[in-house]
Amino acid sequence: PPDVATAVRRVRRAAGSGYGLASLVLLQLICTPPLVAQQLAVVELRGRVLMDDVPLPSTQVILHRVGLDGSGPLDSLSTRPDGSFRFRLPSVPDPGVKQTVYFASVLHEGVNYFGSAIHLATQLDTLYEIRVYETEGAPVGGAALPLQARYMLLEEHQGFWTVTDLLQVNNPGQRTLVAVAQGVTWGYPFPEGASDLEVGGGEMTPNAADLIGGRLRVTSSIPPGMREFLVRYRLADPFVTLSLPGFTGEMELLVREPAPPLEVAGLQPASPVEMEQGLTYRRFVGDSLQDATVIMSPGPGQPVVPTRWLAVGLALVLAIASLYFVLRPRAGVAGHHEVPVQPATTLFERRQMLLLEIACLDESRAKGEIAVEEEWVASRRILLERVQELG
């Protein structure tokens, strides 16, 4: 597996890109490992729609295509009595010939659910599945959901600090939580003085979360299973108090050097990580926390700068890597079933995932989820520029 140095370096590159956070988590849609052999004669996507493992008949399924020359829906049909569907693809998915991605979606009870991306012909050998759920209105103020993990990256800038905050939220229920009467699905306290919130990743559209009264308020749907919310905000300094209500399975705090000496009550110091010469992160960790409080205050002594990077746990590597190198079709713009993913690192996969992000961005605009036209234009332009940069 990749070491934490590589993972955090990717996070830093994404966090410092200057493009808000709409493309920080671009990479969680390609759900199969890289495949070399691609031998398939039938250019057909065969799948089924399930709800609670029961086939769902008479449900509209939409086939989407994403490519350099454009993106959008190609076809639609209704599932058969056994929940199955079948689409003829206009071309064989082959990265050596044409860079094109196909995927299918279902709108169920007002929530969009996406299947995995099809970018290789061999993926058509496997039955394609889209899982949907019944919906349930979240309680007033949002549901109280446990955190599987929280990863915070603090970096000093001229006159302020930025925080890149990844929260892995777990919905243990069997229904998708939706906001009721202009309410929220989930809320979480942020440190006092947090401002200039930016929303990233495919989990939420830019207007699907806000920061009011020191609290993150999420309005996007939350399906069963683990879901990631990625945000960035500013702090005047790193000396803040973090409130972690409920259960938090794992907490990682990374502070980029040079930084003032810190004491972090509520977490344990861990081995620092040196990415490269002069680029070091201090680490503080905790696990199985219940209603915890983390207090960051000035400490004695000088910052510790290691002479080499140290590899740390695989969980941290995968979590941090997910900020930049893992993409899956998301329920924030949609609200779909969580699926296992594999990290993707090739240039082709990066291009495909950027193209897929463009398609999701276009779909959000078409559904009215992006209210500001200039925001859509700017986001789309930057994504296209990145596609061109990859060649």
PLY file of the C-alpha trace (Angstrom):
ply
format ascii 1.0
element vertex 391
property float x
property float y
property float z
element edge 390
property int vertex1
property int vertex2
end_header
0.00 0.00 0.00
1.07 3.62 -0.42
2.85 5.27 2.49
1.36 8.18 4.37
3.91 10.56 2.88
2.51 10.00 -0.59
-1.06 10.23 0.68
-0.63 13.49 2.56
1.33 14.99 -0.32
-1.72 14.38 -2.50
-3.95 16.04 0.08
-1.65 19.05 0.22
-1.66 19.34 -3.57
-5.44 19.24 -3.59
-5.89 21.59 -0.63
-3.56 24.16 -2.17
-5.03 24.01 -5.65
-7.00 27.22 -5.28
-10.17 25.56 -6.60
-12.30 25.50 -3.49
-13.14 21.95 -2.63
-15.45 20.84 -5.41
-12.67 18.71 -6.89
-10.77 17.62 -3.76
-12.48 14.27 -3.67
-12.78 13.52 -7.35
-11.73 9.95 -7.23
-14.28 7.66 -5.68
-16.31 6.41 -8.64
-14.02 3.88 -10.33
-14.85 0.88 -8.24
-12.65 -1.80 -9.82
-8.89 -2.25 -9.74
-6.88 -1.53 -12.89
-7.30 -4.28 -15.45
-5.07 -4.94 -18.40
-6.71 -7.74 -20.31
-9.91 -6.57 -21.99
-11.64 -9.15 -24.11
-15.40 -8.88 -24.56
-17.57 -9.15 -27.64
-20.97 -8.05 -26.31
-21.19 -4.29 -25.81
-24.07 -4.44 -23.37
-24.60 -3.29 -19.81
-26.76 -5.77 -17.93
-27.87 -4.95 -14.41
-30.59 -4.83 -11.80
-32.03 -2.46 -9.22
-32.38 -3.69 -5.64
-34.08 -2.36 -2.54
-33.31 -4.30 0.65
-31.87 -7.03 -1.60
-35.28 -7.33 -3.30
-35.50 -6.63 -7.07
-37.32 -3.37 -7.84
-39.55 -3.55 -10.94
-40.97 -0.70 -13.06
-38.22 1.71 -12.06
-36.68 4.12 -14.53
-32.94 3.69 -15.10
-30.88 6.31 -16.95
-27.66 5.49 -18.81
-25.01 8.25 -18.75
-21.91 8.77 -20.85
-18.90 10.93 -19.99
-16.16 11.78 -22.47
-13.83 14.55 -23.58
-16.31 15.52 -26.27
-19.22 15.93 -23.86
-21.37 14.26 -21.24
-25.01 13.55 -20.54
-27.76 10.90 -20.52
-27.85 8.48 -23.46
-30.91 6.35 -22.85
-33.53 5.38 -20.29
-35.80 2.42 -19.67
-37.87 0.76 -16.95
-36.75 -2.30 -15.05
-38.42 -5.61 -15.75
-40.52 -7.52 -13.18
-37.31 -9.11 -11.87
-35.67 -5.69 -11.42
-33.31 -6.22 -14.34
-32.37 -3.85 -17.15
-30.18 -3.96 -20.22
-28.53 -1.17 -22.21
-26.68 -1.39 -25.51
-23.55 0.74 -25.32
-22.58 2.79 -28.40
-18.93 1.76 -28.06
-16.71 -0.73 -26.30
-15.17 0.82 -23.17
-11.50 0.81 -24.10
-9.06 3.38 -22.69
-6.64 2.60 -25.49
-9.13 3.73 -28.14
-11.43 6.34 -26.63
-11.60 7.77 -23.15
-15.23 7.25 -22.23
-17.01 6.35 -19.01
-20.53 4.93 -18.69
-22.68 4.68 -15.59
-26.37 4.32 -14.72
-28.57 6.04 -12.17
-31.98 5.67 -10.56
-34.18 8.35 -8.99
-36.08 6.82 -6.06
-38.25 8.82 -3.66
-36.52 12.01 -4.72
-32.98 10.70 -4.22
-30.53 9.80 -7.00
-28.59 6.57 -6.66
-25.63 5.81 -8.94
-23.98 2.59 -9.98
-20.23 2.24 -10.46
-18.38 3.66 -13.46
-17.78 1.43 -16.47
-14.49 2.30 -18.18
-13.19 -1.16 -19.15
-14.86 -3.78 -21.32
-14.17 -6.55 -18.80
-16.39 -4.81 -16.26
-19.37 -5.75 -18.43
-18.83 -9.39 -17.45
-20.25 -8.62 -14.00
-23.92 -7.92 -13.30
-24.30 -4.19 -12.68
-26.17 -3.30 -9.48
-27.81 -0.13 -8.24
-29.09 -0.22 -4.67
-31.78 2.12 -3.47
-33.44 2.68 -0.10
-36.62 3.97 1.39
-36.29 7.48 2.79
-36.81 8.79 6.29
-37.01 12.40 7.42
-34.15 13.45 9.68
-35.13 14.81 13.12
-35.09 18.53 13.83
-31.49 19.70 14.00
-30.23 16.61 12.14
-29.67 12.98 13.03
-27.15 12.03 15.73
-24.76 9.86 13.73
-21.47 8.33 14.88
-18.18 9.24 13.22
-16.20 6.35 11.87
-13.21 8.67 11.64
-12.22 12.32 11.47
-9.03 13.58 9.82
-7.98 17.23 10.17
-5.12 18.90 8.33
-4.03 22.33 9.67
-1.78 24.62 7.64
-0.64 28.17 8.38
-0.98 30.94 5.81
-0.33 34.65 5.99
-2.51 35.86 8.84
-4.72 32.77 9.20
-4.84 28.98 9.27
-6.75 26.67 6.96
-8.34 23.44 8.10
-9.08 20.62 5.69
-11.58 18.46 7.59
-12.64 14.98 6.47
-15.51 13.48 8.47
-16.53 9.88 7.87
-20.11 9.62 9.04
-21.91 6.31 9.52
-25.65 5.90 9.00
-26.36 2.61 10.81
-30.00 2.55 9.72
-31.67 0.94 6.74
-33.12 4.11 5.22
-31.72 7.19 3.49
-32.00 10.25 5.70
-33.41 13.34 3.98
-33.94 16.89 5.19
-37.49 17.85 6.13
-39.05 21.31 5.73
-35.81 23.14 4.96
-34.10 21.37 7.83
-30.80 19.50 7.96
-29.91 15.83 7.79
-26.84 16.07 10.02
-25.03 18.72 12.04
-21.67 18.88 13.76
-19.90 21.48 15.93
-16.85 23.23 14.54
-14.26 25.19 16.51
-15.13 28.71 17.59
-14.13 31.28 15.00
-14.36 28.91 12.02
-15.26 30.86 8.87
-15.14 30.88 5.07
-16.56 27.40 4.65
-15.83 25.59 1.39
-17.51 22.33 0.49
-15.70 19.62 -1.42
-15.95 16.15 -2.82
-18.81 14.42 -4.57
-20.84 13.99 -1.39
-22.36 17.46 -1.45
-23.12 20.19 -3.91
-21.63 23.57 -2.92
-24.92 24.77 -1.44
-25.69 21.54 0.45
-23.92 22.64 3.64
-23.40 25.83 5.60
-21.68 27.01 8.75
-24.04 28.80 11.13
-23.39 29.52 14.78
-20.22 27.44 14.80
-22.03 24.37 13.51
-21.75 22.53 10.19
-25.25 21.97 8.80
-25.63 19.37 6.04
-28.80 19.21 3.96
-27.83 16.50 1.45
-29.26 13.02 1.80
-27.37 10.38 3.78
-27.85 6.75 2.67
-27.10 3.74 4.90
-23.45 3.01 5.48
-20.37 5.20 5.67
-20.35 8.58 4.00
-17.57 11.17 3.75
-17.98 14.92 4.10
-15.03 17.08 3.15
-14.90 20.77 4.00
-12.32 23.49 4.38
-12.49 26.56 6.59
-10.34 29.22 8.22
-9.18 29.79 11.77
-7.35 32.77 13.23
-4.89 30.45 15.00
-4.56 26.77 15.91
-5.37 27.27 19.60
-8.95 26.05 19.55
-11.19 23.56 21.30
-12.69 20.70 19.29
-15.93 19.10 20.42
-16.51 15.51 19.30
-20.04 14.61 20.41
-21.13 11.00 20.39
-18.82 8.23 19.25
-15.70 8.82 17.14
-13.92 5.67 16.04
-10.67 7.37 15.06
-9.29 10.90 15.21
-6.16 12.16 13.43
-4.88 15.72 13.68
-2.01 16.74 11.38
-0.34 20.14 11.81
2.06 21.35 9.16
5.44 22.64 10.30
6.64 25.22 10.99
4.00 25.69 13.66
4.07 27.10 17.17
4.65 24.61 20.00
1.36 22.87 20.77
-0.14 20.93 23.60
-3.12 18.83 22.54
-5.22 17.57 25.42
-7.52 14.71 24.51
-5.27 13.17 21.85
-1.94 11.38 22.01
1.19 12.57 20.16
2.25 10.22 17.36
5.20 9.91 15.03
5.50 13.01 12.79
5.46 12.61 9.05
8.04 14.27 6.81
6.83 14.42 3.24
10.02 15.78 1.78
12.76 18.05 2.98
11.13 20.97 4.78
7.57 19.64 4.58
6.62 18.02 7.86
3.38 17.31 9.69
3.02 16.84 13.43
0.45 14.18 14.39
-1.93 13.65 17.28
-4.24 10.63 17.40
-7.06 9.04 19.34
-9.47 6.15 18.94
-12.80 4.94 20.35
-13.62 8.40 21.70
-16.96 9.09 23.39
-18.21 12.69 23.82
-14.59 13.83 23.68
-13.11 17.32 23.90
-9.76 18.17 22.32
-8.04 21.34 23.55
-5.20 22.79 21.51
-3.12 25.30 23.48
0.38 26.85 23.36
3.00 24.44 24.65
6.59 24.61 25.87
9.64 23.83 23.80
10.23 23.89 20.06
8.40 22.09 17.26
9.78 18.62 16.61
10.91 18.19 13.02
11.86 14.59 12.15
14.74 13.82 9.84
12.74 11.33 7.79
9.14 10.44 7.11
7.60 7.53 8.96
4.99 5.24 7.48
1.91 4.96 9.70
-1.28 2.94 9.79
-3.02 1.80 6.63
-6.31 3.31 7.82
-4.79 6.79 7.79
-3.18 6.21 4.41
-6.47 5.18 2.83
-8.46 7.92 4.51
-6.09 10.71 3.52
-5.64 9.26 0.03
-9.41 9.37 -0.38
-9.22 13.16 -0.28
-7.56 13.17 -3.68
-7.28 9.75 -5.26
-10.51 7.84 -4.67
-13.84 8.62 -6.33
-17.25 6.96 -6.12
-20.66 8.10 -7.37
-22.03 10.18 -4.58
-25.29 10.66 -2.79
-24.58 14.26 -1.79
-25.36 15.37 -5.25
-27.46 12.27 -5.21
-27.69 9.93 -2.26
-26.60 6.50 -3.37
-25.39 3.27 -1.89
-21.86 3.12 -0.56
-19.62 0.67 -2.40
-16.08 -0.59 -1.77
-13.45 1.20 -3.81
-9.85 0.80 -4.82
-7.35 3.65 -5.08
-6.76 4.76 -8.66
-3.52 6.39 -9.64
-2.96 6.11 -13.38
-3.15 9.17 -15.61
-6.01 7.61 -17.56
-8.05 6.97 -14.42
-7.44 10.51 -13.22
-8.71 11.87 -16.53
-11.76 9.61 -16.43
-12.61 10.64 -12.91
-12.26 14.31 -13.74
-14.61 13.79 -16.66
-17.05 12.05 -14.37
-16.90 14.97 -11.97
-17.79 17.25 -14.87
-20.81 15.07 -15.65
-21.98 15.19 -12.03
-21.46 18.95 -12.00
-23.57 19.32 -15.16
-26.29 17.12 -13.69
-26.38 19.16 -10.49
-26.79 22.34 -12.53
-29.56 20.81 -14.63
-31.43 19.84 -11.45
-31.11 23.36 -10.04
-28.74 22.32 -7.24
-26.17 24.93 -8.31
-27.87 28.31 -8.04
-25.02 30.54 -9.19
-24.25 30.24 -12.92
-20.78 31.72 -12.53
-19.91 29.04 -9.97
-20.80 26.27 -12.41
-18.89 27.92 -15.27
-15.76 28.43 -13.16
-15.83 24.93 -11.69
-16.31 23.33 -15.08
-13.53 25.37 -16.68
-11.03 24.38 -14.00
-11.92 20.70 -14.29
-11.52 20.80 -18.07
-8.16 22.52 -17.70
-7.01 19.72 -15.43
-8.15 17.15 -17.95
-6.06 18.86 -20.62
-3.06 19.08 -18.29
-3.09 15.29 -17.97
-2.68 15.01 -21.73
0 1
1 2
2 3
3 4
4 5
5 6
6 7
7 8
8 9
9 10
10 11
11 12
12 13
13 14
14 15
15 16
16 17
17 18
18 19
19 20
20 21
21 22
22 23
23 24
24 25
25 26
26 27
27 28
28 29
29 30
30 31
31 32
32 33
33 34
34 35
35 36
36 37
37 38
38 39
39 40
40 41
41 42
42 43
43 44
44 45
45 46
46 47
47 48
48 49
49 50
50 51
51 52
52 53
53 54
54 55
55 56
56 57
57 58
58 59
59 60
60 61
61 62
62 63
63 64
64 65
65 66
66 67
67 68
68 69
69 70
70 71
71 72
72 73
73 74
74 75
75 76
76 77
77 78
78 79
79 80
80 81
81 82
82 83
83 84
84 85
85 86
86 87
87 88
88 89
89 90
90 91
91 92
92 93
93 94
94 95
95 96
96 97
97 98
98 99
99 100
100 101
101 102
102 103
103 104
104 105
105 106
106 107
107 108
108 109
109 110
110 111
111 112
112 113
113 114
114 115
115 116
116 117
117 118
118 119
119 120
120 121
121 122
122 123
123 124
124 125
125 126
126 127
127 128
128 129
129 130
130 131
131 132
132 133
133 134
134 135
135 136
136 137
137 138
138 139
139 140
140 141
141 142
142 143
143 144
144 145
145 146
146 147
147 148
148 149
149 150
150 151
151 152
152 153
153 154
154 155
155 156
156 157
157 158
158 159
159 160
160 161
161 162
162 163
163 164
164 165
165 166
166 167
167 168
168 169
169 170
170 171
171 172
172 173
173 174
174 175
175 176
176 177
177 178
178 179
179 180
180 181
181 182
182 183
183 184
184 185
185 186
186 187
187 188
188 189
189 190
190 191
191 192
192 193
193 194
194 195
195 196
196 197
197 198
198 199
199 200
200 201
201 202
202 203
203 204
204 205
205 206
206 207
207 208
208 209
209 210
210 211
211 212
212 213
213 214
214 215
215 216
216 217
217 218
218 219
219 220
220 221
221 222
222 223
223 224
224 225
225 226
226 227
227 228
228 229
229 230
230 231
231 232
232 233
233 234
234 235
235 236
236 237
237 238
238 239
239 240
240 241
241 242
242 243
243 244
244 245
245 246
246 247
247 248
248 249
249 250
250 251
251 252
252 253
253 254
254 255
255 256
256 257
257 258
258 259
259 260
260 261
261 262
262 263
263 264
264 265
265 266
266 267
267 268
268 269
269 270
270 271
271 272
272 273
273 274
274 275
275 276
276 277
277 278
278 279
279 280
280 281
281 282
282 283
283 284
284 285
285 286
286 287
287 288
288 289
289 290
290 291
291 292
292 293
293 294
294 295
295 296
296 297
297 298
298 299
299 300
300 301
301 302
302 303
303 304
304 305
305 306
306 307
307 308
308 309
309 310
310 311
311 312
312 313
313 314
314 315
315 316
316 317
317 318
318 319
319 320
320 321
321 322
322 323
323 324
324 325
325 326
326 327
327 328
328 329
329 330
330 331
331 332
332 333
333 334
334 335
335 336
336 337
337 338
338 339
339 340
340 341
341 342
342 343
343 344
344 345
345 346
346 347
347 348
348 349
349 350
350 351
351 352
352 353
353 354
354 355
355 356
356 357
357 358
358 359
359 360
360 361
361 362
362 363
363 364
364 365
365 366
366 367
367 368
368 369
369 370
370 371
371 372
372 373
373 374
374 375
375 376
376 377
377 378
378 379
379 380
380 381
381 382
382 383
383 384
384 385
385 386
386 387
387 388
388 389
389 390
